């Protein structure tokens, strides 16, 4: 059996923000799924970032936030702007900057888009980006990404009740997880790890989503109250006195 060659060391790159990771992963995804519209315009890129399906967490970012993320990614050479169109269009440079093949780029993309997943889930969710022959081939590339210097992914400890371990990308920073061999997280410890991971990478996005949902709920409540008043309906179940 041939030994796997050592993965070359690359300069450390600063951690991406959650929005930068979303912008970068959307560019990679759309390159494969809608090649006719790639490179992406700002409108298409923002729509991809705010997509409700195949996203975790779901985001609600503005064009200005996307542009800020693009500027940050440009400084890292991960994104550049095409010059062949009057409308600015953007494309990624992930494979070259990270020094990874297309298979690894596909796995990183799905991890950035959907959060931690098992190798089986990654094979299914990455199928439109790369058709992996089997789960073992997914694991080979995950192991290579984990062996990278610096590591690009990490294998999370298998939690009680789970048959497989999940993998998580490290492009948004390190994950505080106990990786000792055979370690099993209790439910309390698992919640603690999840909290640390979110606070490190996704807390601001979750706060914004919570605020948006709260405002939407208030608008719906006001609308229902207005409609009830127009129809003469008492929302407490008691009909208002008739006006003659």
PyMOL commands that set and color helices and strands:
alter all, ss='L'
color gray80, all
select helices_A, chain A and resi 18-33+35-37+42-49+63-75+94-98+102-114+119-125+135-147+187-201+203-231
alter helices_A, ss='H'
color red, helices_A
select strands_A, chain A and resi 40-41+79-81+89-92+153-155+167-169
alter strands_A, ss='S'
color yellow, strands_A
deselect
rebuild
show_as cartoon
